[in-house]
Amino acid sequence: MKKRMGSVFLVLTLVISIFTMSGCGKQKNEEDTQKKTQATTSENTQKLQKITLNEVAHSIFYAPMYVAIEEGYFEEEGIDLTLVTGFGADKTMTAVISGEADIGFMGSEASIYTYNEGANDYVVNFAQLTQRAGNFLVAREEMPEFQWKDLMGKEVLGGRKGGMPEMVFEYILKKNGIDPAKDVNIDQSIDFGSTGAAFSEGKADFTVEFEPGATTLEEAGKGHVVASLGTDSGYVPYTAFSAKKSYIEENKEILQGFTDALQKGMDYVQTHTPEEIAKVIKPQFEESTLETITTIVTRYYEQETWKDNLVFEKESFELLQDILDDAGELTKRTPYEDLVTTEFAKKAVQ
């Protein structure tokens, strides 16, 4: 009996030892796997190329770019993106020229001004994001039968002289037989981003606002959107990504990855509903409700704000110069081949 008990005890001891060793081995394997995963993650993070992008404004108007950020498309292309808001094309251009930013996102008129000023290492546009103006005319009262001639004799809060918002606004006025200098009192003294607040405080009869400014005024009961500049101006190359000529020449692989990530964002907005787009970009606009974001995205979606590709066509560039010339802001026309490259955008859609 004692022998049998001894044998049983020995068997149990062996079984416990085996399980213990197995558990230790499993734990060790899990620890090794975890270490390898951490090492791989750290290695991948180190491989990401840091890029600073300076955007002219932070607006739902640029939804495809924010989709690319929130969906991780830049990381997929090996890019660690830092987004900075410049609050004006002049400030964004200064950041790019000075090297503070690698890439600028703004109206392409800024690149024309810089080129005509004689800059050697001038800025070149490599991807066009929007094809319509993104601002809206806001009135104090609802005007369901609004016509542009209703602005005659009125005061309007406009944009910076020489900037795309103001030039497109004046372009529309002229199309409707209105002289911006004589028939309308356009106030250009208020800083970009502050016109909505000034309008709320009783300044002017109308204001030209980007989103979310226009919808914010409506929600506060301070104004009503009566017209879309994007609809009434037609297709206009409103905003594009650009970088200094030297940066493009030295960083072709990085710029291709950047453009590929943007194209994925463009593809997303072409194949998803405004509700789906709004949910994705919500983290970029924490101060706005999902309902508000959806309303704004729907406005841009329905007027075909976003291209299905990033190629900046020559016809669009020449139209831009026509608008500049018409506004008296163009000293001389600039060569499309100098200020636009389609190399990266065309590869991105292949």
C-alpha positions in Angstrom: 0.0 0.0 0.0 2.8 2.4 0.9 4.5 1.5 -2.4 1.3 2.4 -4.3 0.9 5.7 -2.4 4.5 6.5 -3.2 4.0 5.8 -6.8 0.9 8.0 -7.0 2.7 10.8 -5.2 5.6 10.5 -7.7 3.2 10.7 -10.7 1.4 13.7 -9.2 4.7 15.4 -8.6 5.8 14.8 -12.2 2.5 16.1 -13.6 2.7 19.3 -11.4 6.3 19.8 -12.6 5.3 19.4 -16.2 2.4 21.9 -15.9 4.6 24.3 -14.0 7.3 24.2 -16.6 4.7 24.5 -19.3 3.2 27.5 -17.7 6.6 29.1 -17.2 7.4 28.4 -20.8 4.1 29.9 -22.0 4.7 33.0 -19.9 8.2 33.3 -21.2 6.9 33.0 -24.8 4.2 35.6 -24.1 6.9 38.0 -22.6 9.1 37.4 -25.6 6.3 38.1 -28.0 5.4 41.3 -26.2 9.0 42.5 -26.2 9.2 41.7 -29.9 6.0 43.6 -30.6 7.1 46.6 -28.6 10.5 46.6 -30.4 8.7 46.4 -33.8 6.4 49.2 -32.8 9.3 51.3 -31.6 11.2 50.6 -34.8 8.2 51.5 -37.0 7.7 54.8 -35.0 11.4 55.6 -35.5 11.0 55.0 -39.2 8.1 57.5 -39.6 9.2 60.6 -41.4 8.3 63.7 -39.5 6.5 66.3 -41.6 5.0 69.7 -40.5 2.0 70.8 -42.5 0.7 74.4 -42.1 -2.9 74.8 -43.1 -4.4 78.2 -43.9 -7.4 77.5 -41.6 -9.0 74.6 -39.7 -12.3 74.0 -41.4 -14.6 71.1 -42.3 -14.1 72.5 -45.8 -10.9 70.4 -45.8 -12.6 67.1 -44.8 -10.6 64.7 -47.0 -7.4 65.8 -45.3 -8.8 65.2 -41.8 -10.2 61.8 -43.0 -6.6 60.9 -44.0 -5.3 61.9 -40.6 -8.0 60.2 -38.5 -8.0 57.0 -40.6 -4.2 56.7 -40.2 -3.4 57.0 -43.9 -0.3 59.1 -43.3 1.1 56.6 -40.8 0.5 53.9 -43.5 2.6 55.9 -45.8 5.4 56.2 -43.2 4.6 59.8 -42.2 4.4 61.3 -38.7 2.3 64.4 -39.5 2.2 67.6 -37.3 -0.7 69.9 -38.3 -0.4 73.6 -37.6 -3.0 76.2 -38.4 -1.6 79.4 -39.9 -4.8 81.5 -39.9 -4.3 83.1 -43.3 -2.5 82.3 -46.6 0.1 85.0 -45.9 1.1 83.4 -42.6 1.1 79.9 -44.1 3.3 81.0 -46.9 5.7 82.7 -44.5 6.0 79.4 -42.5 6.8 77.4 -45.7 9.4 79.9 -47.1 11.1 80.2 -43.7 11.3 76.4 -43.3 9.1 76.4 -40.3 6.7 74.1 -42.2 7.6 71.5 -44.8 4.3 71.7 -46.7 1.7 74.5 -46.9 -2.0 74.2 -47.6 -3.6 77.4 -48.9 -4.9 79.2 -51.8 -2.6 78.9 -54.8 -2.6 82.7 -55.4 0.0 82.9 -52.6 2.4 80.9 -54.7 1.9 83.2 -57.7 2.6 86.3 -55.6 5.8 84.8 -54.2 6.9 83.8 -57.7 6.3 87.2 -59.2 8.2 88.8 -56.3 11.3 87.1 -57.6 11.9 84.3 -55.1 14.5 81.9 -56.2 13.4 78.9 -54.1 9.7 79.5 -54.9 6.8 77.4 -53.8 5.3 74.8 -56.2 1.8 73.4 -56.0 1.6 69.6 -56.1 -1.9 68.6 -55.1 -5.3 70.4 -55.4 -7.8 69.5 -52.7 -10.9 71.6 -53.3 -12.6 72.7 -56.6 -15.1 75.1 -55.2 -15.1 78.1 -52.8 -15.9 77.0 -49.3 -17.5 80.2 -47.9 -21.1 81.3 -47.6 -22.9 84.6 -47.6 -24.7 85.1 -44.3 -27.6 87.7 -43.8 -29.3 88.9 -40.7 -32.7 87.7 -41.8 -33.9 84.7 -43.9 -33.9 85.6 -47.6 -35.4 82.7 -49.6 -35.5 84.7 -52.8 -32.0 86.2 -52.4 -30.3 87.7 -55.4 -26.8 89.1 -55.5 -28.2 92.5 -56.5 -29.7 92.6 -53.0 -26.2 93.5 -51.8 -26.2 96.9 -53.6 -25.8 99.7 -51.1 -25.2 97.3 -48.2 -22.2 96.8 -45.9 -20.5 93.4 -46.1 -17.7 91.9 -44.0 -15.3 90.6 -46.6 -11.9 89.0 -46.7 -8.3 90.1 -46.9 -7.4 92.0 -50.0 -5.7 89.7 -52.5 -6.9 86.6 -50.7 -9.1 83.9 -52.5 -12.2 84.5 -50.3 -12.4 88.2 -51.2 -11.4 87.7 -54.9 -14.0 85.0 -55.5 -16.6 87.2 -53.8 -15.8 90.1 -56.0 -15.7 87.7 -59.0 -19.3 86.7 -58.3 -20.4 90.3 -57.8 -19.0 91.3 -61.2 -20.7 88.3 -62.8 -23.9 89.7 -61.5 -23.3 93.2 -62.8 -22.2 94.7 -59.5 -19.2 96.9 -59.1 -17.5 95.9 -55.8 -15.8 99.3 -55.5 -18.9 101.4 -56.0 -22.1 99.4 -55.4 -21.2 97.6 -52.2 -19.4 98.7 -49.0 -17.0 95.8 -48.3 -15.3 96.0 -44.9 -11.8 94.4 -45.1 -10.5 95.7 -41.8 -11.4 92.7 -39.7 -8.9 89.8 -39.2 -9.6 86.4 -40.7 -11.7 84.3 -38.3 -13.1 87.4 -36.4 -15.8 88.4 -38.9 -18.4 86.1 -37.4 -18.0 87.6 -33.9 -18.1 91.1 -35.4 -21.3 90.2 -37.3 -22.8 88.8 -34.1 -22.2 92.1 -32.3 -24.1 94.0 -35.0 -21.4 94.9 -37.5 -22.6 95.1 -41.2 -25.6 93.7 -43.0 -24.0 90.6 -44.4 -20.8 88.6 -43.8 -18.8 86.1 -45.9 -18.1 83.1 -43.7 -16.3 79.8 -43.9 -17.6 76.8 -41.9 -18.2 76.3 -39.1 -18.6 80.0 -38.8 -21.7 80.2 -41.0 -23.5 77.4 -39.3 -22.5 78.7 -35.9 -24.2 82.0 -36.7 -27.3 80.2 -37.7 -27.4 78.0 -34.6 -27.0 81.1 -32.4 -29.9 82.8 -34.2 -27.5 85.6 -35.3 -27.7 85.0 -39.1 -28.9 82.9 -42.0 -27.0 81.4 -44.9 -28.5 82.9 -48.1 -26.0 81.9 -50.8 -23.0 79.6 -51.4 -20.0 81.2 -53.1 -18.9 77.8 -54.1 -22.1 77.2 -56.1 -22.3 80.7 -57.7 -18.6 81.0 -58.6 -18.4 77.6 -60.4 -15.4 75.3 -60.3 -12.4 77.2 -58.9 -9.0 75.8 -57.8 -9.5 77.1 -54.3 -6.9 75.3 -52.2 -3.8 73.2 -52.9 -0.8 71.7 -51.1 2.6 73.2 -51.9 6.2 73.1 -50.9 9.4 74.9 -51.8 11.0 73.8 -55.1 14.1 72.6 -53.2 12.1 70.5 -50.8 10.2 68.8 -53.6 13.4 68.0 -55.4 15.0 66.5 -52.3 12.0 64.7 -50.9 10.2 63.0 -53.8 9.5 59.8 -51.9 8.1 61.5 -48.9 5.9 63.8 -51.0 4.6 60.7 -52.9 3.7 59.1 -49.7 2.0 62.3 -48.5 0.0 62.6 -51.7 -0.9 58.9 -51.6 -2.3 59.4 -48.1 -4.4 62.4 -49.3 -5.7 60.4 -52.2 -7.0 57.8 -49.8 -8.9 60.5 -48.0 -10.3 61.8 -51.3 -11.4 58.2 -52.2 -13.1 57.9 -48.8 -15.3 61.1 -49.2 -16.3 59.9 -52.7 -17.5 56.6 -51.4 -19.1 57.4 -48.1 -22.1 59.4 -46.9 -21.9 62.8 -45.1 -22.9 61.1 -41.9 -20.0 58.6 -42.2 -17.5 61.4 -43.1 -18.7 63.5 -40.1 -18.1 60.7 -37.6 -14.6 60.1 -38.9 -13.5 63.8 -38.6 -15.4 64.6 -35.4 -12.1 64.3 -33.3 -10.8 67.3 -35.3 -13.7 69.5 -34.2 -14.4 68.6 -30.6 -16.1 72.0 -30.0 -18.8 71.1 -32.6 -21.6 68.6 -32.2 -21.8 65.6 -34.6 -25.1 67.1 -35.9 -23.4 70.4 -36.8 -20.5 68.7 -38.5 -22.9 66.5 -40.5 -24.9 69.6 -41.6 -21.7 71.3 -42.8 -20.3 68.2 -44.5 -23.6 67.8 -46.3 -23.4 71.3 -47.6 -20.0 70.8 -49.1 -20.8 67.3 -50.3 -23.9 68.4 -52.2 -22.0 71.2 -54.1 -19.2 68.8 -55.1 -16.6 70.7 -53.2 -14.0 67.9 -53.4 -12.3 66.5 -56.5 -12.0 62.8 -57.0 -8.3 63.3 -57.6 -5.5 65.7 -56.6 -4.3 66.7 -60.1 -4.1 70.4 -60.5 -5.0 70.9 -64.2 -3.6 73.7 -66.3 -7.1 75.0 -67.2 -7.8 75.5 -63.4 -4.6 77.3 -62.9 -5.3 79.7 -65.8 -8.8 80.3 -64.4 -7.2 81.2 -61.1 -5.0 83.8 -62.9 -8.0 85.2 -64.7 -9.6 85.8 -61.3 -6.4 87.4 -59.9 -6.2 89.6 -63.0 -9.8 90.6 -62.8 -9.2 91.6 -59.2 -6.2 93.7 -60.1 -3.9 91.6 -58.1 -1.8 90.1 -61.0 1.3 91.9 -62.1 2.1 89.3 -64.7 0.9 85.8 -65.6 3.1 83.0 -64.4 4.0 79.7 -66.2 1.9 76.8 -65.1 4.9 74.5 -65.6 6.9 76.4 -63.0 4.3 76.6 -60.3 2.5 73.3 -60.7 3.7 69.7 -60.7 1.3 66.8 -61.3 3.9 64.1 -60.9 2.8 63.0 -57.4 -1.0 63.4 -57.9 -1.1 61.3 -61.1 0.9 58.5 -59.5 -1.5 58.6 -56.5 -4.5 57.7 -58.6 -2.9 54.9 -60.6 
